[in-house]
Every structure is written in C-alpha cells, then in structure tokens.
Amino acid sequence: MISKAEARALIDDLFEEEALVIGGLVAIQEVDDDLVWRLVKSLEAIRGRALRRLDDEPSLDDAEQQHQRPSVKPHPAISDFLRSLRRD
C-alpha cells in the first residue's frame, strides 16, 4: 500500500497531466474561454475531493454539488472513457 504522501503526489501528477492535455487542446483548437475556466474549476473541485478522501474528511459541499448538476447527456467520448474506467 502506498503512503498518503505518495498518493497525494500521484494525484497531483495526474491532474498536472490533465491540465497539460487540456492546455494543448486549447492551444490548437479554438475553445470558448468560459468553457476552459469552467473545466479547470471542475478539475480543481475533483482534485480537492480526492485529496479530502485521503484524509477521510467528507465535505458537505460534495453532496450539494451533486444535487446542483444539470441533467445533460455526456459527449460519446466521455461516455466511452467512463465505461473503460469502470471496466478496469
């Protein structure tokens, strides 16, 4: 089993890679600025929840955010990715 410090480093590395991927896509494809800000804000929230789980400190904000999610159909690429994560 890995230590909390190693898990934190792994989470940080993962989110850094995700930010670089998004940055690369935004650099080569015109993307609405508001969408980029919302995406990054969402990634920050996800990272925060993951780090809190390491410390076993649930947040009331997590439950509130789940209830505030709009009911929209995800992009097929996102659906495929989520299915592949659930299979592993």
Summary of the structure (lengths in Angstrom):
residues: 88
radius of gyration: 15.0
end to end distance: 18.7
largest distance: 42.4
contacts: 162
relative contact order: 0.08
helix: 77%
strand: 0%
